[in-house]
């Protein structure tokens, strides 16, 4: 026997389907972070943030296995063709929706790095690239990018330590921004956003369920939860429902633990009632405990 795990044989180790992980960069430290804009990806030293947690999804295609990584806003770690800005190497990484089976820009595979780390790779052996941090010395260069490589030239800036986040069967803490007029809006972000909602049935299924659109003023998770609970009626409040965000036709729902991102395209929300007998365990109750020290 080779001793390899099934995930290693798939080319996605150390990731396992359904895991929550943090990815710490070995070269400069800090964690892979889904920016609040819902667009970019950067390095952030704050380990306990919701934005530094990623859900791993192992995807089988006709030719191979890949790992998809979903961030706090349900969007997937992705490669772009946008050249990185000054002080950064390669092309920008981004948060993207997963709409079509051909959306290969959200698909990654792995190879071992040093000291138990992992290198996240994209593309084929002829056109291979790796996810990397920037700013080893110029610390203000925080954007994460994708650099074309060959296997003989892998630096510690391309090596990531995957830290598994334990799961607990309890409601997670929310990470909310402070309110008030002094909180700046990101450039290109309006103060309202369209939210498309679907309510799962008692079995946790959304099949055949109608969608409802509403306009949310601001990006407040609490405001959205209160609005949806009021629309559901039956005396429900925000504590009686769990909200999941879904970014793309093929995307899996991701538990929403923070305010909506500062971007203007519509947001798709799946609403689950707390206490429904089936369908909610995997999506809503086995939640990571972000603000505790992971053993």
N, C-alpha and C positions, 0 to 999 in steps of 0.2 A: 504494500500500500504506500502511496506517495505521502500520506499524512496531510495533504491539502484539504481545506474545508471546501464545501460545495460552492461557497461564495468566491473562493480563490480560483476554483476551476472555471467559474463564470467570467472571471476577469473584473470583478467588482469588489473584492475584499479590500478593506475590512468591513465594508458596509453590508448590512442585512436589511431586507425589506421591512419597512415600518419603523426602523430605528429613528430616534431623535439623537442628533449628534451636534457637537461643536467642533469646528475645525480651527486648530491653533497653528499659525504659521511658524515653522521651525527657524526661519532665517531672521525675522524681525520681531517675533512675538505678536501677541494680539490675535483676535479671532475674526474669521470671515463673517461679515455683517451685511445684512440686507438693509440698504439705506432707506430712510424714511420717505424719500421721494417715490419709492416703489420701482425705481429704475436702475440705479447703480449698485455696485457692490464695493465694499471697502474693508479696511482693517480697523477694528475697534478693541481697545484694551478691556472693556467692561464685560467680564465673563458672564454675569448674571442677566444680561439683557435678553429679552425675547428675540430681538433681531439677530442674535448670534446663534440661535438654534435653527437647525435644518432637519427636515424629514427626508430620510432616504427611501427611494422607491426603486426596486430592481425591475427593469423592463426587458422583456424578451421580444426581439424582432425576428424576422425571417433568417437573419444571418448571425446574430450575436446577442449577448446580454449587455445591458448598459445600466448605469445608476443615474437616476434623476434626483436632484436635491431641491426641495421646496422650502422657501423661507417664510418669514413671519407673515407676509402678505399673500401667501399661496402661490407666488410666482416662482419660476424655476431658474436656478443658476444656469447662465447661457453664455455662449460665445457670440460676439458681434463682429462686424467688419469695420467698426468705427475705430480709427487710429487713436491710441491713447494720447492724453495730453502731455505737456512738457513735464519732464522728470519721471515719466512712466514708460514702461517698455511694452511693446506689442500692441494689442488691440483691447478695447474695453471689454470686460465681463459685465453682464447685466442680469436683471430679473425679467423673465419673459413668460408669456402664457404658453401652454401646451395645447394646441388646437388640432393638429393633424399628425398622422403617423409619420409623415416625412419631416417633422420638426426636429431634425438631427442636431440643431444648435443647442438643445437642452440635454443632450445625451453625452455621458462621460463614461470612461473606463479607467482602470487603475493599474498601477504597477508599484511595487514596494519602493520606499525611499530608505533613508538611513535612520537608525535608532527607532525602528518601529513605525516610522511615518509612512505616508502614502503620497504618491504623485497622481493628481487628477489629469487625465489625458483626454484629448479630443481629436477626432479625425482618424486618418489611416496612417500606416507606416510611411507612406510617401509624403503625406502632408500632416505631420504630427505637431500638436501644440499642447502646452501645459498651463494650468492655472498658476498664477504667481502673485506674490505680494510685491510692493515697491516701497522705497523709502527706508532702506536699511540704515542709512546715515542721515538723510534728509527726511525727518520723521513726519513732516507735514504732507509728504506724498503718500496718501493713504489709499488711493484707488487700487482695486484688484484688477489685473489684466490677464490676458492670455498671450503667451509667447511661443512662436515656432521654435522647435527644438529638434535635436536628434538624441538618441538614448545615451550617447557618450557625454552629453553636456546638460546635466541636471544640477541646479544649484539648490541650496537650502531655502531660497525664496520660493521654490516650487514644491517644497515638502510640507505636508500638513499632518499634524497629529490629530487623529479622529478620537474625540472624547465622547463616549456614549453617555447619554443623559438618562438616568433611571426613570422608570415609569411608576406612577402612583395612581390608585383608583380613588381619586378625589378631584374636586374642582380646583383648577390651577389659579394662581394669583394673576391679576391683570396688571399690565404695565401701561399706565395712562400718562399722557402729557399734561402738564399744568395748563389750565385754561387762562383766558384773558386776552385782551387786545394786543398785548406786547409780544405774543407768540407770532413770529414772522411766517408768512406764506412763502413757499418756495417759488422761484421764478416760473411762470407758466402755469401756476396752480390757481384755480378759482376757488371761491369760498363755498361753492355747492358741488355736490357730486350725485350722479344718478346711481341708485342702488336697485338692482334686480333681485328679488327675493323669492325663494320657494320654500315651503314648509314641508318637511318630511312627515310621512304618516307614522302611525304608532309602531310600525316595523322598521322605521328608519329609512324607508324608501322614498325617493322623489319621483318615481315613475308615475306618469299620469297626473302629477300635481301641477296646478297652474302657477304661473309666475306673476308677481306683482311688482310694479316699478314705483319707487318713491324718490323724492329729492331730499337729500340730507344737507342741512346747513352746517358747515364745518366738517370735521373728520372724527368726531368723538365716538368712541366705542359705546360708552354709556348712553349717549344720546340716541344712537342707532338701536341699541337694545331696548331702551324704554319705548321708542317709537314702534318697534315691531311687536313688543309685548302688548302694547295698547291696541294695536290693530288685530292681534289674535283674540283679544277679549278674554272671557272666562275668568276675569280677575287676575290674570297673569302679570308678573313683573319680570324684570330682566333676569333675576335669579332663577326663574323657572324655565329659562331657555338657554341653549348653547348655540352660538353663532359660528359657522364655518365659512371660510372664504374659498372660492373656487376660481382659478385663473386659467380658463381655457376649456374647450369642449372635452378634452381627454384628461384633464387634470383631476386629481383626487381632492376632496374637500380637506382643508387645513383649519384646525381650530384657531379662531381669531382671538388673540390675547392682548392686542394693543389697538390703538386708534388706526383708522384707515390711512393708507399712504397718501402723500401729497401729489396725486396725479389726477388727471381730469377724465380719463376714460371710465365708462360705467364699471361698477363692481358687482360681482355675482355672489350672493350670500345664500347659504343653506341654513335653515332654522330647524333645530331639533328641540323637542320638548323634553325637559329633564324628567326622568322616571318612566319613559316609554320602555316597554318590555324587551324589545329587540332592536338590533341595528345600530345602537349608539355606543356600544362598548369600545369598538376599535377606533371610532372617529372622535368620540367626545369625552369618555371617562378615563381612559388610560392615558393620562396627560403628564407631561414632564413637569417636574418641580424645579423651575428655573432658579429660584432665589434661595435654594438650599445648597449646601456643599454636597457635591455628588461623591458618594463613597467609592 
